[in-house]
Amino acid sequence: MPEWINIIFRSFLFLVVLFFITKWLGKKQISQLSFFEYVTGITIGSIGAEVATKIEHSIINGVVSIATFAIAPFIVGLISLKSKSFRGFVEGKGTVFIKDGKIMEDNLKKEKYTTDELLELLRKKDVFNVADVEFAVLEATGDLTAMLKKEKQPLTPKDLQMNIAPIKESQAVIMDGEIMDEPLSTAGKNRKWLHTELSKMGITVENVFLGQIDSYGELTVDLFDDKLKVASPQERPLLLASFKKCQADLELFALGTDSQDAKNMYHKNSLKLQKAIDDVTAILIS
């Protein structure tokens, strides 16, 4: 048998052996390792590579072995795309650690996780009380996904029936004191607008390390000199204050007139403006 065929055979053989060993060791082997497990993994891999190749001083044999190890995952990936069962076997499946608020002890033992390790994974998700968790699963990648109980989940604007503006990607329009024209154009602004905004802040382009336009069209900057303070944009708070002043003026006009028709008109429009204020307050103060 030619040497290169022998190399390919040994490479595939020990690739399969190492796969089954890693699968037997569990998901912890790919998610978190103790010092002992880290050293063990390196040793197993080194032994497998040495036994598989036995390349000694042959560069060709080494290239053949590396190519074999590189091609194998590609072939496995193609098969995985076609077969769900094969994909589940090779890539693994998630393991439920907490279901309906109860820890699945058997699944913990199956994946060789201790209670302390489960608590550590939950703390990484900012969960410090197991009783707050409705469902948690250890993904095939070794990451823990946790869903809090409904009453423990943070409130969202939807829960409060609040209307919020859609968030768009911020555009970096100044970097290292240089204006970036393409992001500036994407944000729908031009250099004249940018210089005007910088003038309001009392700074020049050369002072700016990073400048960004947010989804509200406001410019925020970070300066080279960290000791300098730049005021945050005030357009939205000022606009909200103007709305509230107009609404208050309408109420005053309603109180100050003797005409019942005018009083009704002022009061009616005051209510409309108050509703508009309620709708946009969350946007203008965020």
C-alpha positions as a LaTeX table, in Angstrom:
\begin{tabular}{lrrr}
\hline
Residue & $x$ (\AA) & $y$ (\AA) & $z$ (\AA) \\
\hline
Met1 & 0.00 & 0.00 & 0.00 \\
Pro2 & 1.39 & 3.45 & $-0.92$ \\
Glu3 & 2.45 & 5.56 & 2.04 \\
Trp4 & 0.06 & 8.44 & 1.22 \\
Ile5 & $-2.96$ & 6.11 & 1.21 \\
Asn6 & $-1.86$ & 4.75 & 4.58 \\
Ile7 & $-1.64$ & 8.33 & 5.88 \\
Ile8 & $-5.18$ & 9.13 & 4.70 \\
Phe9 & $-6.55$ & 5.94 & 6.30 \\
Arg10 & $-4.86$ & 6.60 & 9.65 \\
Ser11 & $-5.94$ & 10.25 & 9.62 \\
Phe12 & $-9.60$ & 9.38 & 9.07 \\
Leu13 & $-9.42$ & 6.58 & 11.64 \\
Phe14 & $-8.07$ & 8.77 & 14.43 \\
Leu15 & $-10.32$ & 11.66 & 13.48 \\
Val16 & $-13.29$ & 9.36 & 14.12 \\
Val17 & $-11.72$ & 8.06 & 17.34 \\
Leu18 & $-11.11$ & 11.58 & 18.64 \\
Phe19 & $-14.68$ & 12.56 & 17.71 \\
Phe20 & $-16.18$ & 9.72 & 19.76 \\
Ile21 & $-13.86$ & 10.43 & 22.69 \\
Thr22 & $-14.87$ & 14.11 & 22.69 \\
Lys23 & $-18.55$ & 13.18 & 22.37 \\
Trp24 & $-18.19$ & 10.81 & 25.32 \\
Leu25 & $-16.56$ & 13.53 & 27.41 \\
Gly26 & $-19.63$ & 15.74 & 26.84 \\
Lys27 & $-20.39$ & 19.34 & 25.90 \\
Lys28 & $-18.25$ & 20.63 & 28.73 \\
Gln29 & $-15.23$ & 19.64 & 26.65 \\
Ile30 & $-16.06$ & 22.41 & 24.14 \\
Ser31 & $-17.62$ & 24.99 & 26.45 \\
Gln32 & $-15.46$ & 25.14 & 29.55 \\
Leu33 & $-12.42$ & 23.18 & 30.63 \\
Ser34 & $-10.65$ & 22.77 & 33.93 \\
Phe35 & $-6.85$ & 22.87 & 33.88 \\
Phe36 & $-6.73$ & 19.07 & 33.97 \\
Glu37 & $-9.26$ & 18.72 & 31.13 \\
Tyr38 & $-7.37$ & 21.30 & 29.07 \\
Val39 & $-4.09$ & 19.42 & 29.43 \\
Thr40 & $-5.83$ & 16.11 & 28.73 \\
Gly41 & $-7.41$ & 17.45 & 25.54 \\
Ile42 & $-4.10$ & 18.72 & 24.21 \\
Thr43 & $-2.39$ & 15.43 & 25.03 \\
Ile44 & $-5.07$ & 13.33 & 23.33 \\
Gly45 & $-4.93$ & 15.50 & 20.23 \\
Ser46 & $-1.13$ & 15.38 & 20.08 \\
Ile47 & $-1.04$ & 11.60 & 20.48 \\
Gly48 & $-3.72$ & 11.18 & 17.81 \\
Ala49 & $-1.87$ & 13.42 & 15.36 \\
Glu50 & 1.44 & 11.64 & 15.93 \\
Val51 & $-0.01$ & 8.17 & 15.55 \\
Ala52 & $-2.12$ & 9.20 & 12.55 \\
Thr53 & 0.67 & 10.79 & 10.54 \\
Lys54 & 4.05 & 9.31 & 11.51 \\
Ile55 & 5.40 & 11.80 & 9.03 \\
Glu56 & 8.92 & 11.91 & 10.46 \\
His57 & 10.84 & 14.03 & 7.95 \\
Ser58 & 8.47 & 13.63 & 5.00 \\
Ile59 & 6.91 & 16.97 & 4.01 \\
Ile60 & 4.58 & 15.29 & 1.49 \\
Asn61 & 3.14 & 12.98 & 4.12 \\
Gly62 & 2.56 & 15.96 & 6.40 \\
Val63 & 0.71 & 17.86 & 3.65 \\
Val64 & $-1.42$ & 14.80 & 2.89 \\
Ser65 & $-2.34$ & 14.41 & 6.56 \\
Ile66 & $-3.22$ & 18.10 & 6.99 \\
Ala67 & $-5.31$ & 18.03 & 3.81 \\
Thr68 & $-7.15$ & 14.96 & 5.08 \\
Phe69 & $-8.01$ & 16.62 & 8.40 \\
Ala70 & $-9.11$ & 19.76 & 6.52 \\
Ile71 & $-11.31$ & 17.95 & 4.00 \\
Ala72 & $-13.05$ & 15.74 & 6.57 \\
Pro73 & $-15.07$ & 18.57 & 8.23 \\
Phe74 & $-16.05$ & 19.87 & 4.78 \\
Ile75 & $-17.45$ & 16.47 & 3.80 \\
Val76 & $-19.22$ & 16.11 & 7.15 \\
Gly77 & $-20.75$ & 19.57 & 6.66 \\
Leu78 & $-22.15$ & 18.61 & 3.25 \\
Ile79 & $-23.69$ & 15.43 & 4.62 \\
Ser80 & $-25.14$ & 17.36 & 7.57 \\
Leu81 & $-26.95$ & 19.70 & 5.20 \\
Lys82 & $-28.70$ & 16.72 & 3.62 \\
Ser83 & $-29.43$ & 14.62 & 6.70 \\
Lys84 & $-31.00$ & 15.96 & 9.89 \\
Ser85 & $-30.34$ & 12.75 & 11.82 \\
Phe86 & $-26.67$ & 12.77 & 10.80 \\
Arg87 & $-26.44$ & 16.46 & 11.73 \\
Gly88 & $-27.92$ & 15.74 & 15.14 \\
Phe89 & $-25.45$ & 12.91 & 15.71 \\
Val90 & $-22.37$ & 14.86 & 14.62 \\
Glu91 & $-23.18$ & 18.33 & 15.92 \\
Gly92 & $-25.16$ & 17.18 & 18.93 \\
Lys93 & $-28.49$ & 18.38 & 20.35 \\
Gly94 & $-29.46$ & 20.65 & 23.18 \\
Thr95 & $-29.95$ & 19.17 & 26.64 \\
Val96 & $-32.68$ & 20.54 & 28.90 \\
Phe97 & $-31.29$ & 21.49 & 32.31 \\
Ile98 & $-34.36$ & 23.27 & 33.72 \\
Lys99 & $-37.94$ & 22.58 & 32.67 \\
Asp100 & $-41.07$ & 24.18 & 34.15 \\
Gly101 & $-38.86$ & 25.70 & 36.84 \\
Lys102 & $-37.41$ & 22.33 & 37.93 \\
Ile103 & $-33.81$ & 21.21 & 37.56 \\
Met104 & $-33.43$ & 18.03 & 35.50 \\
Glu105 & $-30.85$ & 16.22 & 37.65 \\
Asp106 & $-30.49$ & 13.25 & 35.29 \\
Asn107 & $-29.61$ & 15.53 & 32.39 \\
Leu108 & $-27.02$ & 17.29 & 34.52 \\
Lys109 & $-25.37$ & 13.96 & 35.28 \\
Lys110 & $-25.59$ & 12.92 & 31.62 \\
Glu111 & $-23.63$ & 16.02 & 30.56 \\
Lys112 & $-21.28$ & 15.67 & 33.57 \\
Tyr113 & $-22.24$ & 19.06 & 35.04 \\
Thr114 & $-22.38$ & 19.75 & 38.75 \\
Thr115 & $-24.89$ & 22.03 & 40.47 \\
Asp116 & $-22.15$ & 24.60 & 41.04 \\
Glu117 & $-21.36$ & 24.64 & 37.33 \\
Leu118 & $-25.04$ & 25.12 & 36.47 \\
Leu119 & $-25.24$ & 28.06 & 38.88 \\
Glu120 & $-22.10$ & 29.51 & 37.31 \\
Leu121 & $-23.63$ & 29.31 & 33.83 \\
Leu122 & $-26.81$ & 31.00 & 35.10 \\
Arg123 & $-24.79$ & 33.81 & 36.74 \\
Lys124 & $-23.16$ & 34.46 & 33.37 \\
Lys125 & $-26.70$ & 35.13 & 32.13 \\
Asp126 & $-27.29$ & 37.52 & 35.10 \\
Val127 & $-29.56$ & 34.97 & 36.78 \\
Phe128 & $-28.79$ & 34.45 & 40.47 \\
Asn129 & $-31.86$ & 32.50 & 41.56 \\
Val130 & $-32.81$ & 29.17 & 39.96 \\
Ala131 & $-36.42$ & 29.74 & 41.03 \\
Asp132 & $-36.59$ & 32.63 & 38.54 \\
Val133 & $-35.92$ & 30.31 & 35.57 \\
Glu134 & $-38.75$ & 28.71 & 33.64 \\
Phe135 & $-36.65$ & 26.88 & 31.06 \\
Ala136 & $-32.92$ & 26.41 & 30.41 \\
Val137 & $-31.15$ & 24.31 & 27.82 \\
Leu138 & $-27.48$ & 23.51 & 27.25 \\
Glu139 & $-26.98$ & 24.06 & 23.54 \\
Ala140 & $-24.88$ & 21.79 & 21.36 \\
Thr141 & $-22.17$ & 24.48 & 21.40 \\
Gly142 & $-21.93$ & 24.25 & 25.19 \\
Asp143 & $-23.67$ & 27.59 & 25.81 \\
Leu144 & $-26.59$ & 27.80 & 28.24 \\
Thr145 & $-29.81$ & 29.46 & 27.09 \\
Ala146 & $-32.21$ & 30.46 & 29.86 \\
Met147 & $-35.76$ & 31.83 & 29.79 \\
Leu148 & $-37.00$ & 33.61 & 32.89 \\
Lys149 & $-40.49$ & 33.13 & 34.29 \\
Lys150 & $-42.97$ & 35.64 & 32.92 \\
Glu151 & $-43.17$ & 37.64 & 36.13 \\
Lys152 & $-39.36$ & 37.83 & 36.32 \\
Gln153 & $-38.79$ & 39.06 & 32.77 \\
Pro154 & $-37.92$ & 42.75 & 32.36 \\
Leu155 & $-40.66$ & 45.05 & 31.15 \\
Thr156 & $-40.64$ & 46.09 & 27.52 \\
Pro157 & $-42.27$ & 49.11 & 25.85 \\
Lys158 & $-44.82$ & 46.71 & 24.39 \\
Asp159 & $-45.81$ & 45.54 & 27.90 \\
Leu160 & $-46.41$ & 49.18 & 28.83 \\
Gln161 & $-48.21$ & 49.84 & 25.53 \\
Met162 & $-45.66$ & 52.52 & 24.68 \\
Asn163 & $-44.89$ & 53.64 & 21.15 \\
Ile164 & $-41.20$ & 53.93 & 20.36 \\
Ala165 & $-39.39$ & 54.97 & 17.25 \\
Pro166 & $-37.62$ & 52.28 & 15.22 \\
Ile167 & $-33.89$ & 52.09 & 15.90 \\
Lys168 & $-31.53$ & 52.42 & 12.99 \\
Glu169 & $-27.82$ & 51.74 & 12.78 \\
Ser170 & $-25.64$ & 54.59 & 14.03 \\
Gln171 & $-23.34$ & 56.08 & 11.40 \\
Ala172 & $-19.73$ & 56.95 & 12.25 \\
Val173 & $-19.31$ & 60.26 & 10.40 \\
Ile174 & $-16.03$ & 61.38 & 12.01 \\
Met175 & $-13.03$ & 59.16 & 12.73 \\
Asp176 & $-9.68$ & 60.42 & 14.01 \\
Gly177 & $-10.59$ & 64.00 & 13.10 \\
Glu178 & $-11.56$ & 63.10 & 9.52 \\
Ile179 & $-15.07$ & 63.42 & 8.06 \\
Met180 & $-16.46$ & 60.20 & 6.55 \\
Asp181 & $-18.61$ & 61.31 & 3.63 \\
Glu182 & $-20.26$ & 57.97 & 2.81 \\
Pro183 & $-21.76$ & 57.34 & 6.30 \\
Leu184 & $-22.71$ & 61.03 & 6.43 \\
Ser185 & $-24.64$ & 60.67 & 3.18 \\
Thr186 & $-26.23$ & 57.41 & 4.42 \\
Ala187 & $-27.55$ & 59.29 & 7.45 \\
Gly188 & $-29.09$ & 61.89 & 5.11 \\
Lys189 & $-26.78$ & 64.70 & 6.25 \\
Asn190 & $-24.08$ & 66.83 & 4.65 \\
Arg191 & $-20.89$ & 68.58 & 5.70 \\
Lys192 & $-22.65$ & 71.90 & 6.23 \\
Trp193 & $-25.04$ & 70.32 & 8.74 \\
Leu194 & $-22.13$ & 68.56 & 10.46 \\
His195 & $-20.09$ & 71.76 & 10.85 \\
Thr196 & $-23.18$ & 73.54 & 12.18 \\
Glu197 & $-23.71$ & 70.87 & 14.85 \\
Leu198 & $-20.04$ & 70.97 & 15.82 \\
Ser199 & $-20.22$ & 74.76 & 16.04 \\
Lys200 & $-23.14$ & 74.47 & 18.49 \\
Met201 & $-20.92$ & 72.29 & 20.67 \\
Gly202 & $-18.03$ & 74.73 & 20.39 \\
Ile203 & $-15.64$ & 72.25 & 18.82 \\
Thr204 & $-14.04$ & 71.60 & 15.44 \\
Val205 & $-13.65$ & 68.42 & 13.42 \\
Glu206 & $-9.98$ & 68.19 & 14.43 \\
Asn207 & $-11.00$ & 67.85 & 18.11 \\
Val208 & $-13.20$ & 64.81 & 17.46 \\
Phe209 & $-11.87$ & 61.28 & 17.86 \\
Leu210 & $-15.22$ & 59.67 & 16.99 \\
Gly211 & $-18.49$ & 61.23 & 15.90 \\
Gln212 & $-21.71$ & 59.29 & 15.31 \\
Ile213 & $-25.20$ & 60.12 & 14.11 \\
Asp214 & $-27.80$ & 58.05 & 15.96 \\
Ser215 & $-31.19$ & 56.83 & 14.74 \\
Tyr216 & $-32.77$ & 60.15 & 15.82 \\
Gly217 & $-30.40$ & 62.12 & 13.58 \\
Glu218 & $-28.48$ & 63.55 & 16.54 \\
Leu219 & $-24.71$ & 63.93 & 16.59 \\
Thr220 & $-22.73$ & 62.53 & 19.52 \\
Val221 & $-18.97$ & 62.93 & 19.78 \\
Asp222 & $-15.99$ & 61.61 & 21.70 \\
Leu223 & $-13.06$ & 64.02 & 21.84 \\
Phe224 & $-9.33$ & 63.40 & 21.79 \\
Asp225 & $-9.05$ & 65.38 & 25.03 \\
Asp226 & $-10.91$ & 63.30 & 27.62 \\
Lys227 & $-10.93$ & 66.23 & 30.06 \\
Leu228 & $-13.25$ & 68.25 & 27.85 \\
Lys229 & $-16.97$ & 67.79 & 28.40 \\
Val230 & $-19.52$ & 68.02 & 25.60 \\
Ala231 & $-23.19$ & 68.58 & 26.36 \\
Ser232 & $-25.59$ & 65.90 & 25.19 \\
Pro233 & $-28.05$ & 66.79 & 22.39 \\
Gln234 & $-31.02$ & 68.82 & 23.63 \\
Glu235 & $-33.21$ & 69.03 & 20.52 \\
Arg236 & $-35.67$ & 66.33 & 21.58 \\
Pro237 & $-36.10$ & 67.53 & 25.21 \\
Leu238 & $-36.59$ & 71.10 & 23.93 \\
Leu239 & $-39.18$ & 69.91 & 21.40 \\
Leu240 & $-41.08$ & 68.09 & 24.15 \\
Ala241 & $-40.94$ & 71.20 & 26.33 \\
Ser242 & $-42.36$ & 73.26 & 23.44 \\
Phe243 & $-45.24$ & 70.80 & 23.01 \\
Lys244 & $-46.06$ & 70.99 & 26.71 \\
Lys245 & $-45.93$ & 74.80 & 26.67 \\
Cys246 & $-48.34$ & 74.90 & 23.71 \\
Gln247 & $-50.72$ & 72.56 & 25.51 \\
Ala248 & $-50.57$ & 74.69 & 28.65 \\
Asp249 & $-51.20$ & 77.85 & 26.60 \\
Leu250 & $-54.32$ & 76.30 & 25.07 \\
Glu251 & $-55.65$ & 75.54 & 28.56 \\
Leu252 & $-54.93$ & 79.14 & 29.63 \\
Phe253 & $-56.71$ & 80.47 & 26.55 \\
Ala254 & $-59.71$ & 78.27 & 27.39 \\
Leu255 & $-59.82$ & 79.69 & 30.92 \\
Gly256 & $-59.27$ & 83.29 & 29.78 \\
Thr257 & $-62.06$ & 83.59 & 27.23 \\
Asp258 & $-65.73$ & 84.29 & 27.87 \\
Ser259 & $-66.83$ & 82.74 & 24.58 \\
Gln260 & $-68.13$ & 79.24 & 25.13 \\
Asp261 & $-67.37$ & 78.27 & 21.54 \\
Ala262 & $-63.79$ & 79.47 & 21.84 \\
Lys263 & $-63.46$ & 77.77 & 25.23 \\
Asn264 & $-64.63$ & 74.47 & 23.73 \\
Met265 & $-62.30$ & 74.86 & 20.75 \\
Tyr266 & $-59.25$ & 75.56 & 22.95 \\
His267 & $-60.10$ & 72.69 & 25.29 \\
Lys268 & $-60.70$ & 70.25 & 22.42 \\
Asn269 & $-57.36$ & 71.07 & 20.77 \\
Ser270 & $-55.62$ & 70.93 & 24.13 \\
Leu271 & $-56.81$ & 67.33 & 24.55 \\
Lys272 & $-55.61$ & 66.45 & 21.04 \\
Leu273 & $-52.19$ & 67.95 & 21.73 \\
Gln274 & $-52.01$ & 66.14 & 25.08 \\
Lys275 & $-52.68$ & 62.83 & 23.30 \\
Ala276 & $-49.92$ & 63.62 & 20.80 \\
Ile277 & $-47.57$ & 64.44 & 23.69 \\
Asp278 & $-48.38$ & 61.12 & 25.35 \\
Asp279 & $-47.59$ & 59.30 & 22.10 \\
Val280 & $-44.19$ & 60.91 & 21.54 \\
Thr281 & $-42.96$ & 61.39 & 25.12 \\
Ala282 & $-41.19$ & 58.01 & 25.18 \\
Ile283 & $-39.40$ & 58.90 & 21.95 \\
Leu284 & $-38.38$ & 62.43 & 22.95 \\
Ile285 & $-37.03$ & 61.57 & 26.40 \\
Ser286 & $-35.21$ & 58.31 & 25.48 \\
\hline
\end{tabular}
